[in-house]
Amino acid sequence: MEYPYRLTKLPNGARIASVEMPYMKSVSLGFWAAIGGRHETARHSGISHFIEHLLFKGTKRRTAKKITESVEGLGGYLNAFTTEDHTCYYAKAAAQHLPQLCDVIADMYLDSRFEPAEIEREREVIREEILMYRDHPAQHAQELLTETMWPGHPLGRALTGTVESIGRLKRAELLGFQRQHYNGATTIVTVAGPVYHDRVVELLTPLLARLPRGRAPRFIRSHPDRGTAKLSLFTQETEQTHLAMGFHAFGRADERRFALKLLSVILGENMSSRLFQKLRERHGFCYSVQSSMVTLADTGAIQISAGLDAANLEKAVRMILRELEILCHKAPGRLELKKAQDYTIGQTLMGLESTSNQIMWMGESLLGYNRVLCPVEMERKLLAVTPADIQRVACHCLNRVRLGVAIVGPVKDEAKIRGWLS
């Protein structure tokens, strides 16, 4: 389906994108800043996420409680998230409340107070968040995998930072970072619902015009080491052993990303996938096993995760690696590929029936490609992938010199595990 995406760029560089969905009753709004974890120094690790929290803690016109009441009181919701390369603040409500949503998020984005008392309170909240993730072995395994795959690089650090890095950030550093990086060059606003683009621009222009022009932040490019598989083992008495495996792949501009996406679907993105059918359905090793993709400007990864009994860890690891080898030596059949293509296209198109997913689609497209990708274009690219393309991508990416593994659970014999990976 072709959606009527429209885009306006303001004189200071800020961009406004919208899509008219006249059959919807709700409207979604997203404010995006092209700044995230990979733009931080080691000293400032976690600062983007800290700022995300602080923008909810009060402005010149609204207390923290008033911010949430201003949206939830309309029957809507308000939230935010931080990633490696961007931060997003988003809201959704009935369509007639778009002016109020714009006013609330713009107020947060432009006029947050960063009160010292709120900074100290939120510092403790984030400390608890960091410790909470540490108490979730699956999440802990994912963070260890990231550190294992990008050691010593900003991509290898947790987006929340550490207890130590969050503890030392001063108000002046928080304010300076936000003022430097929340500017016209980094800001995108996306709107989806029964809206007219000209009206959206009219609402947002006086708010966004206050942003300085600024410039986009730079980042350190990723140059991962090649060699033997890398392992991070965290011994902990848990009911399950949590396994996370990742292979370095390519960035978002590489045309092979479409074949990589289909490879991930074939491996483990649904219940029909090879790993789900083999590890869970045939052998009962785990409740859940799944694959996923990470795609950034200059790099990426394909990842596999599972939670299982420690007694089955060796068998599961060997089985996963064997399935990956099979894909390297034998291309998938055309029927299996067709099912993966239909699944991926279907999931995307169904998702785009939601105003929330539409603002995510526009924002991520503009951040990654400087244009809003057309779903029809994506569909055409996916349908052009051949079984041979899948095999070539598998041979390139699923090589053990690109492998990183993280394990959290009641296992201790690191040398033995390294033997499974060799």
KEFI-372291 format. One record per residue (C-alpha): x, y, z; residue in one letter; residue number from 1. Coordinates in Angstrom, 2 decimals, padded with zeros to 5 digits. Example, Ala and Ser with C-alpha at 12.3 -4.5 7.8 and 13.67 -1.06 7.14 Angstrom:
<pts>
+---------+---------+---------+------+-----+
|       X |       Y |       Z | code | pos |
+---------+---------+---------+------+-----+
|  012.30 | -004.50 |  007.80 |    A |   1 |
|  013.67 | -001.06 |  007.14 |    S |   2 |
+---------+---------+---------+------+-----+
</pts>
This chain:
<pts>
+---------+---------+---------+------+-----+
|       X |       Y |       Z | code | pos |
+---------+---------+---------+------+-----+
|  000.00 |  000.00 |  000.00 |    M |   1 |
|  001.26 |  003.49 | -000.83 |    E |   2 |
|  000.89 |  005.94 |  002.03 |    Y |   3 |
|  000.73 |  009.72 |  001.39 |    P |   4 |
|  003.85 |  010.64 |  003.34 |    Y |   5 |
|  004.67 |  014.34 |  003.35 |    R |   6 |
|  007.79 |  016.09 |  004.62 |    L |   7 |
|  008.61 |  019.72 |  005.43 |    T |   8 |
|  012.03 |  021.03 |  006.42 |    K |   9 |
|  012.14 |  024.22 |  008.47 |    L |  10 |
|  014.83 |  026.92 |  008.02 |    P |  11 |
|  016.71 |  025.68 |  011.12 |    N |  12 |
|  016.88 |  022.14 |  009.69 |    G |  13 |
|  014.14 |  020.54 |  011.81 |    A |  14 |
|  011.94 |  018.18 |  009.81 |    R |  15 |
|  008.22 |  017.47 |  010.10 |    I |  16 |
|  006.81 |  014.32 |  008.52 |    A |  17 |
|  003.21 |  013.21 |  008.50 |    S |  18 |
|  000.92 |  010.62 |  007.00 |    V |  19 |
| -002.81 |  011.14 |  006.66 |    E |  20 |
| -004.88 |  008.17 |  007.86 |    M |  21 |
| -008.43 |  009.54 |  007.53 |    P |  22 |
| -010.10 |  006.33 |  008.71 |    Y |  23 |
| -008.42 |  006.45 |  012.16 |    M |  24 |
| -009.81 |  008.03 |  015.33 |    K |  25 |
| -006.45 |  008.46 |  017.08 |    S |  26 |
| -003.33 |  010.45 |  016.35 |    V |  27 |
|  000.27 |  009.58 |  017.25 |    S |  28 |
|  003.10 |  012.07 |  017.63 |    L |  29 |
|  006.85 |  011.49 |  017.92 |    G |  30 |
|  009.70 |  013.90 |  018.67 |    F |  31 |
|  013.05 |  012.42 |  017.65 |    W |  32 |
|  016.55 |  013.57 |  018.53 |    A |  33 |
|  019.36 |  011.96 |  016.52 |    A |  34 |
|  021.48 |  011.39 |  019.60 |    I |  35 |
|  022.01 |  008.16 |  021.51 |    G |  36 |
|  024.39 |  005.85 |  023.28 |    G |  37 |
|  026.94 |  005.59 |  020.50 |    R |  38 |
|  027.58 |  009.35 |  020.60 |    H |  39 |
|  028.65 |  009.30 |  024.26 |    E |  40 |
|  032.13 |  009.29 |  025.75 |    T |  41 |
|  032.98 |  006.73 |  028.43 |    A |  42 |
|  032.65 |  009.45 |  031.08 |    R |  43 |
|  029.20 |  010.38 |  029.80 |    H |  44 |
|  027.97 |  006.80 |  029.37 |    S |  45 |
|  024.20 |  006.77 |  029.89 |    G |  46 |
|  023.74 |  010.54 |  029.57 |    I |  47 |
|  021.28 |  010.33 |  026.65 |    S |  48 |
|  019.07 |  007.95 |  028.63 |    H |  49 |
|  019.40 |  010.12 |  031.76 |    F |  50 |
|  018.23 |  013.16 |  029.79 |    I |  51 |
|  015.30 |  011.15 |  028.42 |    E |  52 |
|  014.19 |  010.56 |  032.02 |    H |  53 |
|  014.70 |  014.18 |  033.04 |    L |  54 |
|  012.48 |  015.58 |  030.29 |    L |  55 |
|  009.52 |  014.06 |  032.14 |    F |  56 |
|  010.43 |  015.74 |  035.44 |    K |  57 |
|  009.11 |  019.25 |  034.93 |    G |  58 |
|  009.25 |  022.34 |  032.72 |    T |  59 |
|  008.77 |  026.03 |  033.25 |    K |  60 |
|  005.01 |  025.56 |  032.81 |    R |  61 |
|  004.36 |  022.01 |  034.06 |    R |  62 |
|  005.35 |  019.85 |  037.00 |    T |  63 |
|  006.20 |  016.18 |  036.40 |    A |  64 |
|  002.68 |  015.23 |  037.48 |    K |  65 |
|  001.12 |  017.87 |  035.24 |    K |  66 |
|  003.05 |  016.54 |  032.22 |    I |  67 |
|  001.55 |  013.07 |  032.55 |    T |  68 |
| -001.90 |  014.40 |  033.52 |    E |  69 |
| -001.91 |  016.64 |  030.43 |    S |  70 |
| -001.85 |  013.55 |  028.22 |    V |  71 |
| -003.36 |  010.78 |  030.35 |    E |  72 |
| -006.20 |  013.13 |  031.28 |    G |  73 |
| -007.15 |  013.08 |  027.60 |    L |  74 |
| -007.27 |  009.28 |  027.56 |    G |  75 |
| -003.87 |  009.14 |  025.88 |    G |  76 |
| -000.40 |  007.95 |  026.80 |    Y |  77 |
|  003.11 |  009.38 |  026.80 |    L |  78 |
|  006.45 |  007.57 |  026.78 |    N |  79 |
|  010.04 |  007.65 |  025.48 |    A |  80 |
|  013.01 |  005.43 |  024.67 |    F |  81 |
|  016.72 |  005.73 |  023.95 |    T |  82 |
|  018.69 |  003.67 |  021.42 |    T |  83 |
|  022.24 |  003.56 |  020.13 |    E |  84 |
|  021.65 |  006.44 |  017.70 |    D |  85 |
|  018.47 |  008.27 |  018.68 |    H |  86 |
|  016.07 |  009.25 |  021.45 |    T |  87 |
|  012.30 |  009.38 |  020.89 |    C |  88 |
|  009.46 |  010.97 |  022.88 |    Y |  89 |
|  006.03 |  009.89 |  021.72 |    Y |  90 |
|  002.37 |  010.20 |  022.59 |    A |  91 |
| -001.01 |  009.03 |  021.36 |    K |  92 |
| -004.56 |  010.28 |  021.97 |    A |  93 |
| -007.84 |  010.94 |  020.21 |    A |  94 |
| -007.22 |  012.95 |  017.05 |    A |  95 |
| -008.81 |  016.18 |  018.30 |    Q |  96 |
| -006.11 |  016.42 |  021.00 |    H |  97 |
| -003.15 |  016.78 |  018.62 |    L |  98 |
| -002.56 |  020.46 |  019.55 |    P |  99 |
| -002.30 |  019.48 |  023.22 |    Q | 100 |
|  000.11 |  016.62 |  022.46 |    L | 101 |
|  002.31 |  018.94 |  020.41 |    C | 102 |
|  002.34 |  021.52 |  023.19 |    D | 103 |
|  003.21 |  019.00 |  025.92 |    V | 104 |
|  006.08 |  017.24 |  024.13 |    I | 105 |
|  007.48 |  020.50 |  022.73 |    A | 106 |
|  007.39 |  021.92 |  026.26 |    D | 107 |
|  009.39 |  018.91 |  027.52 |    M | 108 |
|  011.77 |  018.99 |  024.57 |    Y | 109 |
|  012.52 |  022.71 |  024.75 |    L | 110 |
|  011.92 |  023.88 |  028.32 |    D | 111 |
|  012.72 |  021.12 |  030.81 |    S | 112 |
|  014.10 |  022.61 |  034.01 |    R | 113 |
|  016.63 |  019.96 |  035.13 |    F | 114 |
|  015.94 |  020.85 |  038.75 |    E | 115 |
|  018.80 |  019.65 |  041.01 |    P | 116 |
|  016.41 |  017.80 |  043.32 |    A | 117 |
|  014.82 |  015.99 |  040.36 |    E | 118 |
|  018.25 |  015.07 |  038.96 |    I | 119 |
|  019.21 |  013.44 |  042.26 |    E | 120 |
|  015.89 |  011.66 |  042.54 |    R | 121 |
|  016.08 |  010.38 |  038.97 |    E | 122 |
|  019.70 |  009.34 |  039.46 |    R | 123 |
|  018.42 |  006.87 |  042.05 |    E | 124 |
|  015.60 |  005.75 |  039.76 |    V | 125 |
|  018.08 |  004.94 |  036.99 |    I | 126 |
|  020.36 |  003.18 |  039.46 |    R | 127 |
|  017.42 |  000.93 |  040.34 |    E | 128 |
|  016.70 |  000.42 |  036.63 |    E | 129 |
|  020.30 | -000.72 |  036.06 |    I | 130 |
|  020.10 | -003.13 |  039.00 |    L | 131 |
|  016.70 | -004.37 |  037.82 |    M | 132 |
|  018.14 | -005.32 |  034.43 |    Y | 133 |
|  021.01 | -007.08 |  036.20 |    R | 134 |
|  018.39 | -009.15 |  038.04 |    D | 135 |
|  016.84 | -010.23 |  034.71 |    H | 136 |
|  019.24 | -012.84 |  033.35 |    P | 137 |
|  017.92 | -012.65 |  029.77 |    A | 138 |
|  018.45 | -008.88 |  029.70 |    Q | 139 |
|  021.83 | -009.26 |  031.39 |    H | 140 |
|  022.89 | -011.79 |  028.73 |    A | 141 |
|  021.95 | -009.34 |  025.98 |    Q | 142 |
|  024.01 | -006.56 |  027.58 |    E | 143 |
|  026.97 | -008.92 |  027.97 |    L | 144 |
|  026.63 | -009.91 |  024.31 |    L | 145 |
|  026.76 | -006.28 |  023.23 |    T | 146 |
|  029.89 | -005.74 |  025.33 |    E | 147 |
|  031.43 | -008.91 |  023.90 |    T | 148 |
|  030.77 | -007.98 |  020.29 |    M | 149 |
|  031.91 | -004.34 |  020.54 |    W | 150 |
|  034.52 | -004.31 |  023.34 |    P | 151 |
|  035.95 | -000.91 |  024.16 |    G | 152 |
|  033.55 |  000.82 |  021.75 |    H | 153 |
|  030.51 |  002.99 |  022.59 |    P | 154 |
|  028.26 |  000.33 |  021.00 |    L | 155 |
|  029.50 | -002.11 |  023.62 |    G | 156 |
|  028.25 | -000.04 |  026.55 |    R | 157 |
|  024.81 | -000.35 |  028.15 |    A | 158 |
|  022.44 |  002.45 |  027.12 |    L | 159 |
|  021.58 |  003.02 |  030.76 |    T | 160 |
|  025.24 |  003.58 |  031.61 |    G | 161 |
|  026.63 |  002.15 |  034.83 |    T | 162 |
|  025.92 |  002.97 |  038.45 |    V | 163 |
|  029.32 |  004.71 |  038.47 |    E | 164 |
|  028.86 |  006.76 |  035.29 |    S | 165 |
|  025.35 |  007.87 |  036.25 |    I | 166 |
|  026.57 |  008.73 |  039.74 |    G | 167 |
|  029.19 |  011.20 |  038.51 |    R | 168 |
|  027.16 |  013.15 |  035.92 |    L | 169 |
|  026.70 |  016.76 |  036.98 |    K | 170 |
|  023.80 |  019.06 |  036.15 |    R | 171 |
|  025.99 |  021.27 |  033.96 |    A | 172 |
|  027.04 |  018.24 |  031.89 |    E | 173 |
|  023.44 |  017.09 |  031.46 |    L | 174 |
|  022.26 |  020.55 |  030.43 |    L | 175 |
|  025.22 |  021.10 |  028.13 |    G | 176 |
|  024.76 |  017.77 |  026.37 |    F | 177 |
|  021.05 |  018.37 |  025.84 |    Q | 178 |
|  021.50 |  021.94 |  024.59 |    R | 179 |
|  024.26 |  020.87 |  022.22 |    Q | 180 |
|  022.46 |  017.91 |  020.69 |    H | 181 |
|  018.75 |  018.80 |  020.77 |    Y | 182 |
|  018.81 |  021.18 |  017.79 |    N | 183 |
|  017.32 |  021.69 |  014.36 |    G | 184 |
|  019.81 |  019.42 |  012.61 |    A | 185 |
|  018.99 |  016.47 |  014.89 |    T | 186 |
|  015.24 |  016.98 |  015.37 |    T | 187 |
|  012.44 |  015.20 |  013.52 |    I | 188 |
|  008.75 |  015.27 |  014.38 |    V | 189 |
|  006.42 |  012.61 |  012.99 |    T | 190 |
|  002.62 |  012.61 |  013.06 |    V | 191 |
|  000.15 |  009.96 |  011.91 |    A | 192 |
| -003.64 |  009.94 |  011.98 |    G | 193 |
| -006.58 |  011.82 |  010.47 |    P | 194 |
| -004.46 |  014.93 |  009.99 |    V | 195 |
| -003.61 |  017.38 |  007.23 |    Y | 196 |
|  000.08 |  018.01 |  006.75 |    H | 197 |
| -000.31 |  021.77 |  006.38 |    D | 198 |
| -002.17 |  021.92 |  009.69 |    R | 199 |
|  000.54 |  019.81 |  011.36 |    V | 200 |
|  003.24 |  022.16 |  010.07 |    V | 201 |
|  001.20 |  025.15 |  011.24 |    E | 202 |
|  000.99 |  023.69 |  014.75 |    L | 203 |
|  004.65 |  022.72 |  015.03 |    L | 204 |
|  006.52 |  025.50 |  013.22 |    T | 205 |
|  006.32 |  028.13 |  016.00 |    P | 206 |
|  007.38 |  025.51 |  018.55 |    L | 207 |
|  010.31 |  024.09 |  016.59 |    L | 208 |
|  011.49 |  027.49 |  015.33 |    A | 209 |
|  013.04 |  028.07 |  018.76 |    R | 210 |
|  015.61 |  025.32 |  018.16 |    L | 211 |
|  019.09 |  026.50 |  017.13 |    P | 212 |
|  020.28 |  025.15 |  013.78 |    R | 213 |
|  023.12 |  023.11 |  015.30 |    G | 214 |
|  024.72 |  020.11 |  013.65 |    R | 215 |
|  024.44 |  016.35 |  013.69 |    A | 216 |
|  026.71 |  014.53 |  016.17 |    P | 217 |
|  029.65 |  012.43 |  015.04 |    R | 218 |
|  030.32 |  008.88 |  016.11 |    F | 219 |
|  033.24 |  006.46 |  016.17 |    I | 220 |
|  032.88 |  003.93 |  013.38 |    R | 221 |
|  032.83 |  000.27 |  014.29 |    S | 222 |
|  035.77 | -001.92 |  013.24 |    H | 223 |
|  035.14 | -005.23 |  015.02 |    P | 224 |
|  038.04 | -007.62 |  015.42 |    D | 225 |
|  038.02 | -010.84 |  013.46 |    R | 226 |
|  039.42 | -014.02 |  014.97 |    G | 227 |
|  038.19 | -016.76 |  017.23 |    T | 228 |
|  034.69 | -016.67 |  018.70 |    A | 229 |
|  034.44 | -014.38 |  021.73 |    K | 230 |
|  032.77 | -015.56 |  024.93 |    L | 231 |
|  031.49 | -013.79 |  028.05 |    S | 232 |
|  030.35 | -016.03 |  030.88 |    L | 233 |
|  028.55 | -014.79 |  034.01 |    F | 234 |
|  028.03 | -017.52 |  036.57 |    T | 235 |
|  024.83 | -017.03 |  038.54 |    Q | 236 |
|  022.41 | -019.36 |  040.28 |    E | 237 |
|  019.37 | -019.03 |  038.05 |    T | 238 |
|  016.60 | -021.47 |  037.19 |    E | 239 |
|  017.46 | -021.19 |  033.50 |    Q | 240 |
|  020.69 | -020.64 |  031.61 |    T | 241 |
|  020.35 | -017.69 |  029.24 |    H | 242 |
|  022.21 | -017.86 |  025.96 |    L | 243 |
|  022.78 | -014.92 |  023.59 |    A | 244 |
|  024.76 | -015.34 |  020.37 |    M | 245 |
|  025.57 | -012.68 |  017.80 |    G | 246 |
|  027.33 | -012.45 |  014.46 |    F | 247 |
|  028.66 | -009.17 |  013.07 |    H | 248 |
|  026.80 | -008.11 |  009.93 |    A | 249 |
|  026.54 | -004.97 |  007.79 |    F | 250 |
|  025.00 | -001.52 |  008.12 |    G | 251 |
|  021.66 | -000.15 |  007.02 |    R | 252 |
|  022.89 |  001.12 |  003.65 |    A | 253 |
|  023.95 | -002.35 |  002.48 |    D | 254 |
|  021.45 | -003.89 |  000.05 |    E | 255 |
|  022.17 | -007.30 |  001.57 |    R | 256 |
|  020.15 | -006.27 |  004.61 |    R | 257 |
|  016.98 | -007.56 |  002.91 |    F | 258 |
|  018.48 | -011.03 |  002.54 |    A | 259 |
|  019.74 | -010.83 |  006.14 |    L | 260 |
|  016.25 | -010.01 |  007.38 |    K | 261 |
|  014.82 | -013.04 |  005.59 |    L | 262 |
|  017.66 | -015.18 |  006.93 |    L | 263 |
|  016.70 | -014.08 |  010.45 |    S | 264 |
|  013.04 | -014.97 |  009.81 |    V | 265 |
|  014.00 | -018.41 |  008.49 |    I | 266 |
|  016.19 | -019.00 |  011.53 |    L | 267 |
|  014.02 | -017.87 |  014.41 |    G | 268 |
|  011.55 | -015.00 |  014.13 |    E | 269 |
|  008.38 | -017.07 |  014.30 |    N | 270 |
|  007.05 | -020.47 |  015.36 |    M | 271 |
|  007.60 | -021.89 |  011.87 |    S | 272 |
|  011.31 | -021.08 |  011.96 |    S | 273 |
|  014.07 | -023.67 |  011.92 |    R | 274 |
|  015.42 | -023.05 |  015.41 |    L | 275 |
|  011.98 | -022.92 |  017.03 |    F | 276 |
|  010.90 | -026.12 |  015.35 |    Q | 277 |
|  014.11 | -027.97 |  016.17 |    K | 278 |
|  015.03 | -026.78 |  019.67 |    L | 279 |
|  011.55 | -026.39 |  021.10 |    R | 280 |
|  009.12 | -028.50 |  019.09 |    E | 281 |
|  011.35 | -031.48 |  018.32 |    R | 282 |
|  013.65 | -031.62 |  021.34 |    H | 283 |
|  011.88 | -029.57 |  024.04 |    G | 284 |
|  015.10 | -027.79 |  025.04 |    F | 285 |
|  013.50 | -024.39 |  025.63 |    C | 286 |
|  010.26 | -022.47 |  025.82 |    Y | 287 |
|  011.52 | -019.70 |  023.56 |    S | 288 |
|  014.30 | -019.35 |  021.01 |    V | 289 |
|  014.44 | -016.43 |  018.65 |    Q | 290 |
|  016.58 | -014.51 |  016.22 |    S | 291 |
|  016.67 | -010.78 |  015.53 |    S | 292 |
|  018.60 | -008.11 |  013.66 |    M | 293 |
|  020.49 | -005.02 |  014.74 |    V | 294 |
|  021.00 | -002.49 |  011.94 |    T | 295 |
|  022.99 |  000.71 |  012.43 |    L | 296 |
|  024.66 |  003.20 |  010.10 |    A | 297 |
|  027.99 |  001.43 |  009.79 |    D | 298 |
|  027.45 | -002.01 |  011.26 |    T | 299 |
|  024.87 | -004.54 |  012.34 |    G | 300 |
|  024.36 | -008.00 |  013.76 |    A | 301 |
|  022.16 | -011.05 |  013.61 |    I | 302 |
|  021.44 | -012.41 |  017.08 |    Q | 303 |
|  020.00 | -015.60 |  018.55 |    I | 304 |
|  018.78 | -015.97 |  022.13 |    S | 305 |
|  017.29 | -018.76 |  024.20 |    A | 306 |
|  016.60 | -019.70 |  027.81 |    G | 307 |
|  017.10 | -023.36 |  028.76 |    L | 308 |
|  018.19 | -025.85 |  031.40 |    D | 309 |
|  021.96 | -025.85 |  031.97 |    A | 310 |
|  021.99 | -029.60 |  031.26 |    A | 311 |
|  020.85 | -028.89 |  027.70 |    N | 312 |
|  023.21 | -025.99 |  027.02 |    L | 313 |
|  025.87 | -027.93 |  025.11 |    E | 314 |
|  023.34 | -029.78 |  022.99 |    K | 315 |
|  021.50 | -026.54 |  022.20 |    A | 316 |
|  024.67 | -024.61 |  021.27 |    V | 317 |
|  025.89 | -027.39 |  019.01 |    R | 318 |
|  022.44 | -027.71 |  017.43 |    M | 319 |
|  022.21 | -023.98 |  016.72 |    I | 320 |
|  025.69 | -023.90 |  015.19 |    L | 321 |
|  024.82 | -026.94 |  013.08 |    R | 322 |
|  021.69 | -025.23 |  011.74 |    E | 323 |
|  023.76 | -022.19 |  010.81 |    L | 324 |
|  026.27 | -024.39 |  008.98 |    E | 325 |
|  023.45 | -026.03 |  007.02 |    I | 326 |
|  022.33 | -022.62 |  005.73 |    L | 327 |
|  025.89 | -021.85 |  004.68 |    C | 328 |
|  026.16 | -025.08 |  002.69 |    H | 329 |
|  022.65 | -025.33 |  001.28 |    K | 330 |
|  020.35 | -022.53 |  000.15 |    A | 331 |
|  016.80 | -022.60 |  001.52 |    P | 332 |
|  014.10 | -023.92 | -000.78 |    G | 333 |
|  011.95 | -021.50 | -002.72 |    R | 334 |
|  008.86 | -022.42 | -000.70 |    L | 335 |
|  010.61 | -021.70 |  002.61 |    E | 336 |
|  011.90 | -018.40 |  001.23 |    L | 337 |
|  008.43 | -017.48 | -000.05 |    K | 338 |
|  006.95 | -018.10 |  003.39 |    K | 339 |
|  009.62 | -015.88 |  004.98 |    A | 340 |
|  008.94 | -013.13 |  002.42 |    Q | 341 |
|  005.17 | -013.28 |  002.96 |    D | 342 |
|  005.63 | -013.26 |  006.74 |    Y | 343 |
|  007.95 | -010.25 |  006.71 |    T | 344 |
|  005.81 | -008.25 |  004.30 |    I | 345 |
|  002.61 | -009.18 |  006.11 |    G | 346 |
|  003.96 | -008.21 |  009.53 |    Q | 347 |
|  005.16 | -004.87 |  008.18 |    T | 348 |
|  001.91 | -003.99 |  006.44 |    L | 349 |
| -000.23 | -005.04 |  009.41 |    M | 350 |
|  001.97 | -002.93 |  011.67 |    G | 351 |
|  001.51 |  000.11 |  009.46 |    L | 352 |
| -002.24 | -000.01 |  010.10 |    E | 353 |
| -001.36 |  001.54 |  013.48 |    S | 354 |
| -000.69 |  005.26 |  013.92 |    T | 355 |
|  001.98 |  004.41 |  016.51 |    S | 356 |
|  003.89 |  002.18 |  014.10 |    N | 357 |
|  003.57 |  004.77 |  011.36 |    Q | 358 |
|  005.37 |  007.44 |  013.39 |    I | 359 |
|  008.11 |  004.90 |  014.16 |    M | 360 |
|  008.40 |  004.00 |  010.46 |    W | 361 |
|  008.75 |  007.66 |  009.43 |    M | 362 |
|  011.15 |  008.58 |  012.20 |    G | 363 |
|  013.46 |  005.60 |  011.72 |    E | 364 |
|  013.41 |  006.06 |  007.95 |    S | 365 |
|  014.39 |  009.71 |  008.14 |    L | 366 |
|  017.09 |  009.06 |  010.73 |    L | 367 |
|  018.55 |  006.20 |  008.74 |    G | 368 |
|  018.00 |  007.22 |  005.11 |    Y | 369 |
|  017.04 |  010.92 |  005.10 |    N | 370 |
|  013.74 |  010.02 |  003.45 |    R | 371 |
|  010.59 |  008.14 |  004.35 |    V | 372 |
|  010.86 |  004.68 |  002.87 |    L | 373 |
|  007.86 |  003.49 |  000.87 |    C | 374 |
|  006.46 |  000.12 |  002.03 |    P | 375 |
|  006.01 | -000.86 | -001.62 |    V | 376 |
|  009.73 | -000.32 | -002.19 |    E | 377 |
|  010.55 | -002.49 |  000.82 |    M | 378 |
|  008.21 | -005.21 | -000.45 |    E | 379 |
|  009.83 | -005.13 | -003.89 |    R | 380 |
|  013.31 | -005.48 | -002.39 |    K | 381 |
|  012.28 | -008.42 | -000.21 |    L | 382 |
|  010.61 | -010.23 | -003.11 |    L | 383 |
|  013.76 | -009.81 | -005.21 |    A | 384 |
|  015.84 | -011.88 | -002.74 |    V | 385 |
|  016.74 | -015.35 | -004.04 |    T | 386 |
|  017.71 | -018.55 | -002.20 |    P | 387 |
|  021.28 | -018.00 | -003.42 |    A | 388 |
|  021.26 | -014.51 | -001.85 |    D | 389 |
|  020.28 | -016.05 |  001.50 |    I | 390 |
|  023.08 | -018.58 |  001.27 |    Q | 391 |
|  025.66 | -015.93 |  000.39 |    R | 392 |
|  024.64 | -013.76 |  003.32 |    V | 393 |
|  024.70 | -016.81 |  005.61 |    A | 394 |
|  028.22 | -017.72 |  004.47 |    C | 395 |
|  029.38 | -014.14 |  005.00 |    H | 396 |
|  027.78 | -013.45 |  008.39 |    C | 397 |
|  027.43 | -016.82 |  010.12 |    L | 398 |
|  031.16 | -017.33 |  010.32 |    N | 399 |
|  032.65 | -018.10 |  013.72 |    R | 400 |
|  035.28 | -015.39 |  013.34 |    V | 401 |
|  032.33 | -012.97 |  013.59 |    R | 402 |
|  030.73 | -014.73 |  016.57 |    L | 403 |
|  030.18 | -013.37 |  020.06 |    G | 404 |
|  028.50 | -015.41 |  022.81 |    V | 405 |
|  027.21 | -014.43 |  026.25 |    A | 406 |
|  025.90 | -016.89 |  028.84 |    I | 407 |
|  024.28 | -016.14 |  032.19 |    V | 408 |
|  023.46 | -019.04 |  034.46 |    G | 409 |
|  024.79 | -021.80 |  036.75 |    P | 410 |
|  027.66 | -022.75 |  034.44 |    V | 411 |
|  031.37 | -022.32 |  035.18 |    K | 412 |
|  033.54 | -024.26 |  032.73 |    D | 413 |
|  034.57 | -021.54 |  030.30 |    E | 414 |
|  037.22 | -023.66 |  028.59 |    A | 415 |
|  034.69 | -026.38 |  027.86 |    K | 416 |
|  032.25 | -023.89 |  026.34 |    I | 417 |
|  035.00 | -022.43 |  024.17 |    R | 418 |
|  035.54 | -025.94 |  022.86 |    G | 419 |
|  031.94 | -026.06 |  021.63 |    W | 420 |
|  032.46 | -022.83 |  019.72 |    L | 421 |
|  035.72 | -023.73 |  018.00 |    S | 422 |
+---------+---------+---------+------+-----+
</pts>
